[in-house]
Amino acid sequence: MERIAVIDFETTGITPSSSCRATEIAVVILEQGRIVERYQSLMNAGVRVPAFIEQLTGISNAMLRTAPSAEQVMNEVNEFVGTTPLLAHNAAFDQKFWDFELGLIKRTRLQNFACSLLLARRLMPTAPNHKLGTLTTFARLPHTGQAHRAMADAEMAANLATYLEQELLQKYGVRELSHDFLRSLQKVPAAKIDEHLKRHRGL
């Protein structure tokens, strides 16, 4: 598997807009199943954190007042990631904020996202649900810190991605993995995943 950048945002809401912005971002770089680099920062976008979001994430308005600007952070993290393929848990959410925040600094995403949530739904069908914390416990992976903080969630998503890669290699007999293969797999209907993987193995 090539290098993958696993990304996680904390935000003030669900849909990015002038009043709904990112408050924290973390990225870990996965190489051969190991985290080899990390980037994390709070980011001050000039918007207020609602009380329920502060309670959920622990990120307060006071913390953001002394944080670097969203523009500075997004320039830094964009340089850190470069053209490395991206992965996130519930990637549709993080992709929206990545694209929105990049757009504000006149940058455009150059690579695609894979989604560990969609992959887990196909490869871990017996899990109680497919929330990141539940999957981490179900697969007996390490809990890396406080949930709903970007670095802890990025590291858990990276560990989950590595677990899913090992499942594909060992349980399903896939010989070679790539980011493009993961992206194609996450689009296969869950009921057809075994058949799809058999065809991929040439069985």
N, C-alpha and C positions, 0 to 999 in steps of 0.2 A: 504494500500500500504506500502510495506517495504521501508526502507531507500534507497534513490537513490542519486547518485553523478552526478550532472549536470556539464558538462565540456565544456570549450571553449578555443581554441588556437587562437592566432594571429601568423602569420608566414610571411616568406619572399616570399612565392610563393604557388603554388597549390600542388605540388608533393614533398614529402620529399626526400632529397638527401644530399650529402655532402655540396652542395652549397645552398640548400633550407631547412631552419630550422625554428623551433619555436622561437618566440621572446617574447611571453607572454603566461601564462596559468592562468586560474581561474577555481576553482571548488566550487560549493555550494552544501551542503548536504540538501536534502529535506526530511522532516519527517512529515507525516500527513498534507501535504499541506503547511508547513512552512519551510522557510530556517533557519536551526539551526546552521550551521557552514559554514565557508568560508576559502578559501585559494586562494591567488593571488600573482604572482610574475612575473616581467620581467625576462628574461633569456638570458644570453650571450653565444651564440653558436659559436662565432668567425666568423660569416659571415656578409657580408655587407647588409644593408637594402636598396633595390632599392628606388629611389626617389618617384615613384608612390605609393609604399607601405607605405612609410613614410607619404605621403600626405593623404592616405586612413585611416591609423590607428593612426597617430600622434606619433608613436613610432620611435624615431630617433636613428641614430648611436651613438650620444653622450649619450643618455639615456642608451643604452646597454653597453657602455664602463664601467659604474660603477655598472652594474647589476651582480647578482651572476651567476656563471657558469650554463650552461644547466644541467650538471651532478649533481650539488648540488640541483637544483630545482627539477629535475625529481626524485631524491632519496627522497626528502621531500614530494612531492606531491603523490608519489607512497605509501609512508607510511600513508599519510593523507587519501587516498582513501581506501587502504586495499583491501578487497574483495567486497566492496559495488558495487552493479550493477550500470552501467553507462548509461547516456543519454546525447545526444547532438542534436543540431539543424543542420541537414545535417551531421549525424553521420559518414557517410562514410569518410568525410574529416577529422574530428577530430580523428577518429579511426586510420587512416593512420599515423598521426603524433604521437599519443599516442604510437602506436606499434613501430614506428621507433625510437623515443626518448628513450623509455624503452629499446629497443634492444641495444642501444649504452651504456647503463649502465648494460648490461647483465641481464635484467629483462624481464619477459614475462607477458602479460596481463592474468589475471585469470578469468575475467568476460566478459559478453557480453554487447553490446551497444543497447539501444533502440534509436529511431530517432523521435524527435518531428516534423520534416519536413514531413516525410512519414505519421505519424499519422494525422497531420493537413490536408494533402491532402485528407485523407479519411473522417475525421470528420468535416472539415470546407470547404466543396466544394464551397461555395458561396463567399469565400474571394477573393479579387481582384488578389492576387498572394500569394505565401506561403513563402515569405521572412519574416525573424523574425520581423523586424520593422513593416511591413505591418500587420502581424497577431496580433501583440501587439496593434496596433491602432484599427484594426477591432474588436477585442475582448474587447476593452476598458480596457486594462491592463496598468499598470504604465510603462512609459519609464524610465529606471533605470540609464541612463547616456549616455555617448558618444558611438554611434555605432562603431563597430569595435575596441572596447577595451574589453578585455577578461571578466572582472568582470561584466560590464554592460550587455554584451551579455549572459553570464551564468545566471545572475539573470532574464533576460527577458525569456530565454529558460525555466528556472525553473517555472516562473509564467505561461508560456504557458502550460507546462506539467501539472500543477495543474488545469488549466482551462479545459484541455482535459480530465483529470480524472473526474472532476465534470460533464462534458458533458456526459461521459459514465455512470456515476452513476445516474444522474438526467434525462437526455433526453432519454438515451437508456436503462435505467433500469438494467444496469449491477450491480450485487450485490457485487461481490468481484473483486478487481483489484490486479494485480501483475505485476512485471517487465516482467516476461515470457509472460503474456497475452498481454501486449503492444507490445512486439516483434512479437508475432504471428499475431496480428491485423495489424501491419504495412506491412505485406506481402500479405494481402487479397486484391484482385483487388478492386479499388474504387467502381466500379459498383455493387459489390456483398457485400458491407459492411453491409447494412441493413439486408440482408438475413443471413449473418454470425452472426450478433449480436442477431437476433431473435433466431437462433439455440442455441447460447450461453445461452440465457435466458430460453431456454427450451420451447419457444412458438411455 
